[in-house]
Amino acid sequence: MRRLAAAMLVLSLTACGPTTPRTPVARPSNAPISQSGFTLACGAVPVTIGTMPPGSARSGTFRRLGSLTERLKVKGQIWSMGDERLYVGVVCGVRSPERFASLVTQAGLVMHRGKPALHWRTRGGVRHFMWLEHPGTAVYVAATRGITGQIAKVAASVK
């Protein structure tokens, strides 16, 4: 029944056409985005993260997302801006929109550039946004409370 519900949600959102991500924003940041980027990959298909906020510095990596209902391969980087954190990564192994839609319990389902996307919030005010870029690769962007406005900017820069 859960798969049927997920499939119905994906089909109904697809029928409505592409929309922009409705990422919840606590305090939007008007800081411009820098031009330096980096690449992450699931297998042979790279995903280029085009830009990161100015003043941010790479401060680590992560290999797991606690919100996922399945154990999947995750590759990500953590960027810091003072006490705030921005998480950018890829989740490997999700091939279908139906499976993607059920990856996070109680996540909102939206569309990002015509592709299924999930958004959710966790303890501590961290906001999460993830979309199925292509079969096998989902792109993940999250931010702590003070820089949630950067999520949409980073997501828009992905190629």
RACORBEL-V399323 format. One record per backbone hydrogen bond with DSSP energy under -0.5 kcal/mol. CO is the residue of the C=O (numbers start at 0). NH is the residue of the N-H. If there is no record, write none. Layout:
CO | NH
CO | NH
//
This chain:
0 | 4
1 | 5
2 | 6
3 | 7
4 | 8
5 | 9
6 | 10
7 | 11
8 | 12
9 | 13
10 | 14
11 | 15
13 | 16
18 | 112
20 | 22
26 | 148
31 | 53
35 | 51
37 | 48
39 | 46
40 | 42
41 | 44
43 | 45
44 | 41
46 | 39
46 | 48
47 | 49
47 | 158
48 | 37
51 | 33
52 | 55
56 | 79
59 | 77
61 | 75
62 | 73
64 | 67
66 | 104
69 | 71
72 | 91
74 | 89
75 | 61
76 | 87
77 | 58
77 | 59
78 | 85
79 | 56
80 | 83
83 | 80
84 | 143
85 | 78
86 | 141
87 | 76
88 | 139
89 | 74
89 | 91
90 | 137
91 | 72
92 | 94
93 | 135
95 | 99
96 | 100
97 | 101
98 | 101
99 | 102
102 | 68
103 | 106
107 | 109
107 | 118
109 | 116
111 | 114
114 | 111
115 | 131
116 | 109
117 | 129
118 | 107
119 | 127
121 | 124
121 | 125
122 | 125
125 | 121
126 | 142
127 | 119
128 | 140
129 | 117
130 | 132
130 | 138
133 | 136
135 | 92
136 | 132
136 | 133
137 | 90
138 | 130
139 | 88
140 | 128
141 | 86
142 | 126
143 | 146
144 | 26
144 | 147
146 | 149
147 | 150
148 | 152
149 | 153
150 | 154
151 | 155
152 | 156
153 | 156
154 | 157
156 | 49
//
